[in-house]
């Protein structure tokens, strides 16, 4: 439970703070990052899961490049 007032920019500020990204505007730079809602020590995804790289069909890729990359 939190007693802090948040707005939509708090979500953006949380993402920026969590992943060390620069702020997009002064508004999100000054928003509260909502850390009091999360417990990163016991979170199921405290570290991101390994995600397999997607399989890319070479012929489809070549078609897209030839068709749309002008």
Phi and psi restraints in degrees (range 20) as a CNS / XPLOR table:
assign (resid 1 and name C) (resid 2 and name N)
       (resid 2 and name CA) (resid 2 and name C) 1.0 -124.9 20.0 2
assign (resid 2 and name N) (resid 2 and name CA)
       (resid 2 and name C) (resid 3 and name N) 1.0 148.5 20.0 2
assign (resid 2 and name C) (resid 3 and name N)
       (resid 3 and name CA) (resid 3 and name C) 1.0 -112.5 20.0 2
assign (resid 3 and name N) (resid 3 and name CA)
       (resid 3 and name C) (resid 4 and name N) 1.0 18.0 20.0 2
assign (resid 3 and name C) (resid 4 and name N)
       (resid 4 and name CA) (resid 4 and name C) 1.0 -97.3 20.0 2
assign (resid 4 and name N) (resid 4 and name CA)
       (resid 4 and name C) (resid 5 and name N) 1.0 141.9 20.0 2
assign (resid 4 and name C) (resid 5 and name N)
       (resid 5 and name CA) (resid 5 and name C) 1.0 -85.5 20.0 2
assign (resid 5 and name N) (resid 5 and name CA)
       (resid 5 and name C) (resid 6 and name N) 1.0 127.5 20.0 2
assign (resid 5 and name C) (resid 6 and name N)
       (resid 6 and name CA) (resid 6 and name C) 1.0 -118.0 20.0 2
assign (resid 6 and name N) (resid 6 and name CA)
       (resid 6 and name C) (resid 7 and name N) 1.0 161.6 20.0 2
assign (resid 6 and name C) (resid 7 and name N)
       (resid 7 and name CA) (resid 7 and name C) 1.0 -136.5 20.0 2
assign (resid 7 and name N) (resid 7 and name CA)
       (resid 7 and name C) (resid 8 and name N) 1.0 -172.8 20.0 2
assign (resid 7 and name C) (resid 8 and name N)
       (resid 8 and name CA) (resid 8 and name C) 1.0 -62.2 20.0 2
assign (resid 8 and name N) (resid 8 and name CA)
       (resid 8 and name C) (resid 9 and name N) 1.0 -29.6 20.0 2
assign (resid 8 and name C) (resid 9 and name N)
       (resid 9 and name CA) (resid 9 and name C) 1.0 -70.9 20.0 2
assign (resid 9 and name N) (resid 9 and name CA)
       (resid 9 and name C) (resid 10 and name N) 1.0 -16.0 20.0 2
assign (resid 9 and name C) (resid 10 and name N)
       (resid 10 and name CA) (resid 10 and name C) 1.0 -65.3 20.0 2
assign (resid 10 and name N) (resid 10 and name CA)
       (resid 10 and name C) (resid 11 and name N) 1.0 -32.8 20.0 2
assign (resid 10 and name C) (resid 11 and name N)
       (resid 11 and name CA) (resid 11 and name C) 1.0 -65.2 20.0 2
assign (resid 11 and name N) (resid 11 and name CA)
       (resid 11 and name C) (resid 12 and name N) 1.0 -46.0 20.0 2
assign (resid 11 and name C) (resid 12 and name N)
       (resid 12 and name CA) (resid 12 and name C) 1.0 -62.4 20.0 2
assign (resid 12 and name N) (resid 12 and name CA)
       (resid 12 and name C) (resid 13 and name N) 1.0 -42.2 20.0 2
assign (resid 12 and name C) (resid 13 and name N)
       (resid 13 and name CA) (resid 13 and name C) 1.0 -63.1 20.0 2
assign (resid 13 and name N) (resid 13 and name CA)
       (resid 13 and name C) (resid 14 and name N) 1.0 -37.5 20.0 2
assign (resid 13 and name C) (resid 14 and name N)
       (resid 14 and name CA) (resid 14 and name C) 1.0 -61.3 20.0 2
assign (resid 14 and name N) (resid 14 and name CA)
       (resid 14 and name C) (resid 15 and name N) 1.0 -47.3 20.0 2
assign (resid 14 and name C) (resid 15 and name N)
       (resid 15 and name CA) (resid 15 and name C) 1.0 -63.0 20.0 2
assign (resid 15 and name N) (resid 15 and name CA)
       (resid 15 and name C) (resid 16 and name N) 1.0 -43.7 20.0 2
assign (resid 15 and name C) (resid 16 and name N)
       (resid 16 and name CA) (resid 16 and name C) 1.0 -62.4 20.0 2
assign (resid 16 and name N) (resid 16 and name CA)
       (resid 16 and name C) (resid 17 and name N) 1.0 -44.5 20.0 2
assign (resid 16 and name C) (resid 17 and name N)
       (resid 17 and name CA) (resid 17 and name C) 1.0 -69.0 20.0 2
assign (resid 17 and name N) (resid 17 and name CA)
       (resid 17 and name C) (resid 18 and name N) 1.0 -41.9 20.0 2
assign (resid 17 and name C) (resid 18 and name N)
       (resid 18 and name CA) (resid 18 and name C) 1.0 -65.2 20.0 2
assign (resid 18 and name N) (resid 18 and name CA)
       (resid 18 and name C) (resid 19 and name N) 1.0 -36.4 20.0 2
assign (resid 18 and name C) (resid 19 and name N)
       (resid 19 and name CA) (resid 19 and name C) 1.0 -111.6 20.0 2
assign (resid 19 and name N) (resid 19 and name CA)
       (resid 19 and name C) (resid 20 and name N) 1.0 17.7 20.0 2
assign (resid 19 and name C) (resid 20 and name N)
       (resid 20 and name CA) (resid 20 and name C) 1.0 53.5 20.0 2
assign (resid 20 and name N) (resid 20 and name CA)
       (resid 20 and name C) (resid 21 and name N) 1.0 48.3 20.0 2
assign (resid 20 and name C) (resid 21 and name N)
       (resid 21 and name CA) (resid 21 and name C) 1.0 -101.2 20.0 2
assign (resid 21 and name N) (resid 21 and name CA)
       (resid 21 and name C) (resid 22 and name N) 1.0 150.7 20.0 2
assign (resid 21 and name C) (resid 22 and name N)
       (resid 22 and name CA) (resid 22 and name C) 1.0 -72.9 20.0 2
assign (resid 22 and name N) (resid 22 and name CA)
       (resid 22 and name C) (resid 23 and name N) 1.0 154.2 20.0 2
assign (resid 22 and name C) (resid 23 and name N)
       (resid 23 and name CA) (resid 23 and name C) 1.0 -70.7 20.0 2
assign (resid 23 and name N) (resid 23 and name CA)
       (resid 23 and name C) (resid 24 and name N) 1.0 147.2 20.0 2
assign (resid 23 and name C) (resid 24 and name N)
       (resid 24 and name CA) (resid 24 and name C) 1.0 -83.9 20.0 2
assign (resid 24 and name N) (resid 24 and name CA)
       (resid 24 and name C) (resid 25 and name N) 1.0 -35.7 20.0 2
assign (resid 24 and name C) (resid 25 and name N)
       (resid 25 and name CA) (resid 25 and name C) 1.0 -140.7 20.0 2
assign (resid 25 and name N) (resid 25 and name CA)
       (resid 25 and name C) (resid 26 and name N) 1.0 170.9 20.0 2
assign (resid 25 and name C) (resid 26 and name N)
       (resid 26 and name CA) (resid 26 and name C) 1.0 -67.0 20.0 2
assign (resid 26 and name N) (resid 26 and name CA)
       (resid 26 and name C) (resid 27 and name N) 1.0 -30.6 20.0 2
assign (resid 26 and name C) (resid 27 and name N)
       (resid 27 and name CA) (resid 27 and name C) 1.0 -64.6 20.0 2
assign (resid 27 and name N) (resid 27 and name CA)
       (resid 27 and name C) (resid 28 and name N) 1.0 -48.5 20.0 2
assign (resid 27 and name C) (resid 28 and name N)
       (resid 28 and name CA) (resid 28 and name C) 1.0 -74.5 20.0 2
assign (resid 28 and name N) (resid 28 and name CA)
       (resid 28 and name C) (resid 29 and name N) 1.0 -25.4 20.0 2
assign (resid 28 and name C) (resid 29 and name N)
       (resid 29 and name CA) (resid 29 and name C) 1.0 -64.5 20.0 2
assign (resid 29 and name N) (resid 29 and name CA)
       (resid 29 and name C) (resid 30 and name N) 1.0 -30.0 20.0 2
assign (resid 29 and name C) (resid 30 and name N)
       (resid 30 and name CA) (resid 30 and name C) 1.0 -100.0 20.0 2
assign (resid 30 and name N) (resid 30 and name CA)
       (resid 30 and name C) (resid 31 and name N) 1.0 0.2 20.0 2
assign (resid 30 and name C) (resid 31 and name N)
       (resid 31 and name CA) (resid 31 and name C) 1.0 -76.6 20.0 2
assign (resid 31 and name N) (resid 31 and name CA)
       (resid 31 and name C) (resid 32 and name N) 1.0 155.7 20.0 2
assign (resid 31 and name C) (resid 32 and name N)
       (resid 32 and name CA) (resid 32 and name C) 1.0 -77.6 20.0 2
assign (resid 32 and name N) (resid 32 and name CA)
       (resid 32 and name C) (resid 33 and name N) 1.0 138.4 20.0 2
assign (resid 32 and name C) (resid 33 and name N)
       (resid 33 and name CA) (resid 33 and name C) 1.0 -83.6 20.0 2
assign (resid 33 and name N) (resid 33 and name CA)
       (resid 33 and name C) (resid 34 and name N) 1.0 3.1 20.0 2
assign (resid 33 and name C) (resid 34 and name N)
       (resid 34 and name CA) (resid 34 and name C) 1.0 62.3 20.0 2
assign (resid 34 and name N) (resid 34 and name CA)
       (resid 34 and name C) (resid 35 and name N) 1.0 28.0 20.0 2
assign (resid 34 and name C) (resid 35 and name N)
       (resid 35 and name CA) (resid 35 and name C) 1.0 -62.9 20.0 2
assign (resid 35 and name N) (resid 35 and name CA)
       (resid 35 and name C) (resid 36 and name N) 1.0 -23.6 20.0 2
assign (resid 35 and name C) (resid 36 and name N)
       (resid 36 and name CA) (resid 36 and name C) 1.0 -71.1 20.0 2
assign (resid 36 and name N) (resid 36 and name CA)
       (resid 36 and name C) (resid 37 and name N) 1.0 -6.8 20.0 2
assign (resid 36 and name C) (resid 37 and name N)
       (resid 37 and name CA) (resid 37 and name C) 1.0 -89.6 20.0 2
assign (resid 37 and name N) (resid 37 and name CA)
       (resid 37 and name C) (resid 38 and name N) 1.0 -9.4 20.0 2
assign (resid 37 and name C) (resid 38 and name N)
       (resid 38 and name CA) (resid 38 and name C) 1.0 -123.7 20.0 2
assign (resid 38 and name N) (resid 38 and name CA)
       (resid 38 and name C) (resid 39 and name N) 1.0 146.8 20.0 2
assign (resid 38 and name C) (resid 39 and name N)
       (resid 39 and name CA) (resid 39 and name C) 1.0 -121.7 20.0 2
assign (resid 39 and name N) (resid 39 and name CA)
       (resid 39 and name C) (resid 40 and name N) 1.0 94.0 20.0 2
assign (resid 39 and name C) (resid 40 and name N)
       (resid 40 and name CA) (resid 40 and name C) 1.0 -73.6 20.0 2
assign (resid 40 and name N) (resid 40 and name CA)
       (resid 40 and name C) (resid 41 and name N) 1.0 -14.6 20.0 2
assign (resid 40 and name C) (resid 41 and name N)
       (resid 41 and name CA) (resid 41 and name C) 1.0 -72.9 20.0 2
assign (resid 41 and name N) (resid 41 and name CA)
       (resid 41 and name C) (resid 42 and name N) 1.0 -30.3 20.0 2
assign (resid 41 and name C) (resid 42 and name N)
       (resid 42 and name CA) (resid 42 and name C) 1.0 -118.2 20.0 2
assign (resid 42 and name N) (resid 42 and name CA)
       (resid 42 and name C) (resid 43 and name N) 1.0 8.8 20.0 2
assign (resid 42 and name C) (resid 43 and name N)
       (resid 43 and name CA) (resid 43 and name C) 1.0 -65.9 20.0 2
assign (resid 43 and name N) (resid 43 and name CA)
       (resid 43 and name C) (resid 44 and name N) 1.0 145.2 20.0 2
assign (resid 43 and name C) (resid 44 and name N)
       (resid 44 and name CA) (resid 44 and name C) 1.0 -62.2 20.0 2
assign (resid 44 and name N) (resid 44 and name CA)
       (resid 44 and name C) (resid 45 and name N) 1.0 -34.0 20.0 2
assign (resid 44 and name C) (resid 45 and name N)
       (resid 45 and name CA) (resid 45 and name C) 1.0 -115.4 20.0 2
assign (resid 45 and name N) (resid 45 and name CA)
       (resid 45 and name C) (resid 46 and name N) 1.0 52.2 20.0 2
assign (resid 45 and name C) (resid 46 and name N)
       (resid 46 and name CA) (resid 46 and name C) 1.0 -61.6 20.0 2
assign (resid 46 and name N) (resid 46 and name CA)
       (resid 46 and name C) (resid 47 and name N) 1.0 -33.2 20.0 2
assign (resid 46 and name C) (resid 47 and name N)
       (resid 47 and name CA) (resid 47 and name C) 1.0 -118.2 20.0 2
assign (resid 47 and name N) (resid 47 and name CA)
       (resid 47 and name C) (resid 48 and name N) 1.0 139.8 20.0 2
assign (resid 47 and name C) (resid 48 and name N)
       (resid 48 and name CA) (resid 48 and name C) 1.0 -64.9 20.0 2
assign (resid 48 and name N) (resid 48 and name CA)
       (resid 48 and name C) (resid 49 and name N) 1.0 147.1 20.0 2
assign (resid 48 and name C) (resid 49 and name N)
       (resid 49 and name CA) (resid 49 and name C) 1.0 -72.1 20.0 2
assign (resid 49 and name N) (resid 49 and name CA)
       (resid 49 and name C) (resid 50 and name N) 1.0 155.7 20.0 2
assign (resid 49 and name C) (resid 50 and name N)
       (resid 50 and name CA) (resid 50 and name C) 1.0 -74.7 20.0 2
assign (resid 50 and name N) (resid 50 and name CA)
       (resid 50 and name C) (resid 51 and name N) 1.0 128.8 20.0 2
assign (resid 50 and name C) (resid 51 and name N)
       (resid 51 and name CA) (resid 51 and name C) 1.0 -116.5 20.0 2
assign (resid 51 and name N) (resid 51 and name CA)
       (resid 51 and name C) (resid 52 and name N) 1.0 126.9 20.0 2
assign (resid 51 and name C) (resid 52 and name N)
       (resid 52 and name CA) (resid 52 and name C) 1.0 -67.7 20.0 2
assign (resid 52 and name N) (resid 52 and name CA)
       (resid 52 and name C) (resid 53 and name N) 1.0 138.8 20.0 2
assign (resid 52 and name C) (resid 53 and name N)
       (resid 53 and name CA) (resid 53 and name C) 1.0 -65.2 20.0 2
assign (resid 53 and name N) (resid 53 and name CA)
       (resid 53 and name C) (resid 54 and name N) 1.0 142.5 20.0 2
assign (resid 53 and name C) (resid 54 and name N)
       (resid 54 and name CA) (resid 54 and name C) 1.0 -68.9 20.0 2
assign (resid 54 and name N) (resid 54 and name CA)
       (resid 54 and name C) (resid 55 and name N) 1.0 147.8 20.0 2
assign (resid 54 and name C) (resid 55 and name N)
       (resid 55 and name CA) (resid 55 and name C) 1.0 -77.4 20.0 2
assign (resid 55 and name N) (resid 55 and name CA)
       (resid 55 and name C) (resid 56 and name N) 1.0 133.7 20.0 2
assign (resid 55 and name C) (resid 56 and name N)
       (resid 56 and name CA) (resid 56 and name C) 1.0 -118.2 20.0 2
assign (resid 56 and name N) (resid 56 and name CA)
       (resid 56 and name C) (resid 57 and name N) 1.0 123.1 20.0 2
assign (resid 56 and name C) (resid 57 and name N)
       (resid 57 and name CA) (resid 57 and name C) 1.0 -76.1 20.0 2
assign (resid 57 and name N) (resid 57 and name CA)
       (resid 57 and name C) (resid 58 and name N) 1.0 114.9 20.0 2
assign (resid 57 and name C) (resid 58 and name N)
       (resid 58 and name CA) (resid 58 and name C) 1.0 -59.2 20.0 2
assign (resid 58 and name N) (resid 58 and name CA)
       (resid 58 and name C) (resid 59 and name N) 1.0 -40.6 20.0 2
assign (resid 58 and name C) (resid 59 and name N)
       (resid 59 and name CA) (resid 59 and name C) 1.0 -65.7 20.0 2
assign (resid 59 and name N) (resid 59 and name CA)
       (resid 59 and name C) (resid 60 and name N) 1.0 -38.6 20.0 2
assign (resid 59 and name C) (resid 60 and name N)
       (resid 60 and name CA) (resid 60 and name C) 1.0 -67.4 20.0 2
assign (resid 60 and name N) (resid 60 and name CA)
       (resid 60 and name C) (resid 61 and name N) 1.0 -39.0 20.0 2
assign (resid 60 and name C) (resid 61 and name N)
       (resid 61 and name CA) (resid 61 and name C) 1.0 -62.8 20.0 2
assign (resid 61 and name N) (resid 61 and name CA)
       (resid 61 and name C) (resid 62 and name N) 1.0 -45.6 20.0 2
assign (resid 61 and name C) (resid 62 and name N)
       (resid 62 and name CA) (resid 62 and name C) 1.0 -62.5 20.0 2
assign (resid 62 and name N) (resid 62 and name CA)
       (resid 62 and name C) (resid 63 and name N) 1.0 -39.5 20.0 2
assign (resid 62 and name C) (resid 63 and name N)
       (resid 63 and name CA) (resid 63 and name C) 1.0 -61.8 20.0 2
assign (resid 63 and name N) (resid 63 and name CA)
       (resid 63 and name C) (resid 64 and name N) 1.0 -46.6 20.0 2
assign (resid 63 and name C) (resid 64 and name N)
       (resid 64 and name CA) (resid 64 and name C) 1.0 -62.2 20.0 2
assign (resid 64 and name N) (resid 64 and name CA)
       (resid 64 and name C) (resid 65 and name N) 1.0 -42.2 20.0 2
assign (resid 64 and name C) (resid 65 and name N)
       (resid 65 and name CA) (resid 65 and name C) 1.0 -63.9 20.0 2
assign (resid 65 and name N) (resid 65 and name CA)
       (resid 65 and name C) (resid 66 and name N) 1.0 -45.3 20.0 2
assign (resid 65 and name C) (resid 66 and name N)
       (resid 66 and name CA) (resid 66 and name C) 1.0 -65.8 20.0 2
assign (resid 66 and name N) (resid 66 and name CA)
       (resid 66 and name C) (resid 67 and name N) 1.0 -35.8 20.0 2
assign (resid 66 and name C) (resid 67 and name N)
       (resid 67 and name CA) (resid 67 and name C) 1.0 -82.4 20.0 2
assign (resid 67 and name N) (resid 67 and name CA)
       (resid 67 and name C) (resid 68 and name N) 1.0 -43.4 20.0 2
assign (resid 67 and name C) (resid 68 and name N)
       (resid 68 and name CA) (resid 68 and name C) 1.0 -109.9 20.0 2
assign (resid 68 and name N) (resid 68 and name CA)
       (resid 68 and name C) (resid 69 and name N) 1.0 -14.3 20.0 2
assign (resid 68 and name C) (resid 69 and name N)
       (resid 69 and name CA) (resid 69 and name C) 1.0 -96.0 20.0 2
assign (resid 69 and name N) (resid 69 and name CA)
       (resid 69 and name C) (resid 70 and name N) 1.0 94.2 20.0 2
